[in-house]
């Protein structure tokens, strides 16, 4: 069952990557563009998906526990564009988002490992509880979090006057 769970999470990740790739196609010259005043640029969206500088997704997942769930504080809407990130090309930003380590780590876990939880307050309103199992956390990050920001990039793409991207949203399977 653990392998089936990890395969399903990998499928969600693959769908999220595919969906994000469509709107980002040809966006290199538009990384500093927003779709409206006060909104994030495409670069800021990608930096937000990267989390804080130095953040290691596997280290975050390793904090989940079988016993008393540790508190994992996630600040919604946080975006950090460092000087290094400001200089990154679109390809470099996408390479930094590479999630292979996450799935390599998840593949090492059995049922008990995948059942580990963390207390993530920001998930309370979304899920009805802030005690989040590891697969739910990873799934929500791709199904909902990446999907929302894919839509944001699509708006920026339209603001740049680029043709509509063809992509499928991870949660609905529908081309917008």
C-alpha positions as semicolon CSV with decimal commas, in nm:
position;residue;x (nm);y (nm);z (nm)
1;X;0,000;0,000;0,000
2;X;0,286;0,240;0,076
3;X;0,415;0,210;-0,278
4;X;0,066;0,277;-0,417
5;X;0,042;0,587;-0,198
6;X;0,379;0,714;-0,314
7;X;0,290;0,641;-0,677
8;X;-0,031;0,842;-0,639
9;X;0,163;1,132;-0,487
10;X;0,413;1,111;-0,772
11;X;0,121;1,122;-1,018
12;X;-0,007;1,438;-0,848
13;X;0,340;1,589;-0,866
14;X;0,375;1,499;-1,234
15;X;0,035;1,655;-1,308
16;X;0,129;1,971;-1,117
17;X;0,458;1,999;-1,307
18;X;0,282;1,949;-1,639
19;X;0,019;2,207;-1,551
20;X;0,279;2,464;-1,441
21;X;0,491;2,403;-1,749
22;X;0,220;2,518;-1,990
23;X;0,178;2,873;-1,858
24;X;0,555;2,909;-1,806
25;X;0,634;2,818;-2,167
26;X;0,802;3,123;-2,323
27;X;0,780;3,328;-2,000
28;X;1,155;3,386;-1,952
29;X;1,129;3,751;-2,063
30;X;0,823;3,807;-1,842
31;X;0,946;3,687;-1,501
32;X;0,912;4,038;-1,356
33;X;0,559;4,093;-1,489
34;X;0,241;4,085;-1,279
35;X;-0,117;4,049;-1,394
36;X;-0,229;4,348;-1,187
37;X;-0,078;4,614;-0,960
38;X;0,012;4,473;-0,618
39;X;0,012;4,112;-0,740
40;X;0,314;3,883;-0,747
41;X;0,544;3,861;-1,045
42;X;0,604;3,524;-1,209
43;X;0,945;3,517;-1,036
44;X;0,781;3,580;-0,699
45;X;0,534;3,295;-0,759
46;X;0,821;3,056;-0,830
47;X;1,018;3,182;-0,530
48;X;0,710;3,127;-0,313
49;X;0,691;2,766;-0,434
50;X;1,058;2,728;-0,335
51;X;0,977;2,832;0,025
52;X;1,244;3,012;0,227
53;X;1,605;3,011;0,105
54;X;1,778;2,698;0,225
55;X;1,450;2,514;0,286
56;X;1,486;2,143;0,226
57;X;1,158;1,964;0,153
58;X;1,287;1,628;0,278
59;X;1,397;1,787;0,608
60;X;1,043;1,922;0,647
61;X;0,890;1,579;0,582
62;X;1,132;1,417;0,829
63;X;0,977;1,630;1,105
64;X;0,644;1,445;1,077
65;X;0,608;1,195;1,366
66;X;0,414;0,884;1,465
67;X;0,364;1,006;1,821
68;X;0,287;1,358;1,932
69;X;0,269;1,557;1,604
70;X;0,525;1,839;1,596
71;X;0,417;2,190;1,512
72;X;0,507;2,288;1,157
73;X;0,446;2,657;1,109
74;X;0,380;2,761;0,752
75;X;0,328;3,127;0,680
76;X;0,082;3,163;0,391
77;X;0,173;3,423;0,134
78;X;0,542;3,432;0,224
79;X;0,773;3,497;-0,067
80;X;1,148;3,551;-0,053
81;X;1,328;3,680;-0,357
82;X;1,695;3,687;-0,266
83;X;1,963;3,844;-0,483
84;X;2,056;3,491;-0,597
85;X;1,696;3,411;-0,688
86;X;1,664;3,748;-0,864
87;X;1,948;3,647;-1,094
88;X;1,812;3,298;-1,171
89;X;1,676;3,216;-1,512
90;X;1,343;3,043;-1,554
91;X;1,523;2,713;-1,612
92;X;1,726;2,760;-1,293
93;X;1,414;2,840;-1,089
94;X;1,243;2,528;-1,222
95;X;1,551;2,316;-1,150
96;X;1,550;2,447;-0,793
97;X;1,189;2,328;-0,759
98;X;1,289;1,972;-0,854
99;X;1,108;1,733;-0,620
100;X;1,286;1,404;-0,691
101;X;1,444;1,398;-0,343
102;X;1,097;1,410;-0,188
103;X;0,980;1,103;-0,375
104;X;1,305;0,920;-0,315
105;X;1,252;0,979;0,055
106;X;0,883;0,884;0,052
107;X;0,966;0,561;-0,131
108;X;1,181;0,454;0,167
109;X;0,886;0,476;0,407
110;X;0,652;0,193;0,487
111;X;0,290;0,226;0,599
112;X;0,392;0,342;0,947
113;X;0,628;0,603;0,805
114;X;0,361;0,740;0,573
115;X;0,113;0,757;0,861
116;X;0,329;1,012;1,046
117;X;0,161;1,344;1,115
118;X;0,243;1,705;1,189
119;X;0,035;1,982;1,340
120;X;0,005;2,244;1,065
121;X;-0,237;2,520;1,178
122;X;-0,279;2,670;0,830
123;X;-0,437;2,338;0,719
124;X;-0,709;2,352;0,988
125;X;-0,963;2,557;0,790
126;X;-0,887;2,364;0,472
127;X;-0,908;2,010;0,612
128;X;-1,109;2,055;0,931
129;X;-0,806;1,950;1,137
130;X;-0,453;2,072;1,175
131;X;-0,313;1,720;1,229
132;X;-0,201;1,636;0,880
133;X;-0,069;1,296;0,766
134;X;0,239;1,301;0,546
135;X;0,063;1,189;0,222
136;X;-0,215;1,444;0,270
137;X;0,040;1,723;0,314
138;X;0,233;1,628;0,000
139;X;-0,088;1,577;-0,198
140;X;-0,235;1,912;-0,097
141;X;0,087;2,092;-0,185
142;X;0,059;1,969;-0,544
143;X;-0,319;1,942;-0,586
144;X;-0,411;2,274;-0,434
145;X;-0,106;2,488;-0,369
146;X;0,070;2,439;-0,701
147;X;-0,264;2,446;-0,887
148;X;-0,353;2,785;-0,739
149;X;-0,017;2,929;-0,838
150;X;-0,039;2,773;-1,184
151;X;-0,357;2,975;-1,232
152;X;-0,169;3,283;-1,111
153;X;0,107;3,228;-1,368
154;X;-0,159;3,179;-1,638
155;X;-0,298;3,525;-1,551
156;X;0,049;3,675;-1,579
157;X;0,090;3,500;-1,914
158;X;-0,233;3,662;-2,038
159;X;-0,113;4,001;-1,909
160;X;0,205;3,953;-2,115
161;X;-0,011;3,907;-2,425
162;X;0,113;3,554;-2,484
163;X;-0,120;3,294;-2,634
164;X;-0,325;3,086;-2,395
165;X;-0,126;2,791;-2,264
166;X;-0,265;2,443;-2,303
167;X;-0,245;2,263;-1,972
168;X;-0,456;2,049;-1,747
169;X;-0,527;2,148;-1,390
170;X;-0,411;1,878;-1,145
171;X;-0,731;1,883;-0,938
172;X;-0,993;1,876;-1,211
173;X;-0,818;1,737;-1,516
174;X;-0,982;2,015;-1,717
175;X;-0,806;2,250;-1,955
176;X;-0,899;2,605;-1,848
